[in-house]
Amino acid sequence: MESEYHFKFEDLLVYQKAMDFAEFVDALTKGFPPRELYALSSQFRRASDSIGLNIAEDYPGSDAQSVKHINHAIHSSNECISAN
């Protein structure tokens, strides 16, 4: 979704890739069986969204905040690996 505003974190390649990944996961989970709608597919989508959200929330942050948010993004990406 394009916005009329531009934020510095949107220039980060890792953020751009996280957003692309979230769109990929959204498209992928649409093909999951209906029984997974509120289980695996929902969790997979939320975890993939969390990666970009944590990168955006981090920028610009203090060193301690950066470590916390980057770790959350890493944990969410690990969760996506498990869901795949």
C-alpha positions in Angstrom: 0.0 0.0 0.0 1.5 3.3 -1.1 1.3 6.3 1.3 1.6 10.0 0.6 4.2 10.1 3.5 7.7 8.7 3.4 9.6 7.5 6.4 13.3 6.8 6.6 12.9 3.2 7.5 11.2 2.6 4.2 14.6 3.1 2.5 16.1 0.1 4.4 16.5 -2.9 2.2 15.7 -5.2 5.0 12.4 -3.4 5.6 11.5 -3.6 1.9 12.3 -7.4 1.9 10.2 -7.9 5.0 7.2 -6.2 3.4 7.7 -8.3 0.2 7.8 -11.4 2.4 4.6 -10.5 4.2 2.8 -10.1 0.9 4.2 -13.4 -0.3 3.0 -15.1 2.9 -0.4 -13.5 2.6 -0.8 -14.9 -1.0 0.6 -18.3 0.1 -1.8 -18.7 3.0 -4.8 -18.0 0.8 -4.1 -21.5 -0.7 -4.1 -23.2 2.8 -7.0 -25.5 3.6 -10.0 -23.8 5.3 -9.4 -25.7 8.5 -6.1 -23.7 8.9 -7.8 -20.3 8.5 -7.7 -19.5 12.2 -4.7 -21.6 13.0 -1.5 -22.0 11.0 -2.4 -19.5 8.3 -3.3 -16.8 10.8 -0.2 -17.3 12.8 2.0 -17.4 9.7 0.6 -14.1 8.5 0.9 -12.4 11.9 4.5 -13.6 12.3 5.4 -12.3 8.8 3.8 -9.0 9.4 5.7 -8.7 12.7 9.1 -8.7 11.0 8.4 -5.5 9.1 6.6 -3.9 12.0 9.5 -4.5 14.4 12.0 -3.1 11.9 9.8 0.1 11.5 9.3 0.4 15.2 13.1 0.2 15.8 14.0 3.0 13.4 15.6 5.3 14.7 16.1 3.9 18.2 18.6 3.7 20.9 21.0 0.8 20.9 19.0 -1.0 23.5 15.7 -0.5 21.6 17.3 -1.6 18.4 18.5 -4.8 19.9 15.1 -5.5 21.3 13.2 -4.9 18.1 15.7 -6.6 15.9 15.5 -9.7 18.2 11.7 -9.6 17.9 12.0 -9.5 14.1 14.4 -12.4 14.2 12.1 -14.4 16.4 9.2 -13.7 14.1 11.2 -14.9 11.1 12.1 -18.1 12.9 8.5 -18.6 13.6 7.8 -18.3 9.9 10.4 -20.9 9.2 8.6 -23.3 11.5 5.2 -22.5 9.9 6.5 -23.2 6.4 
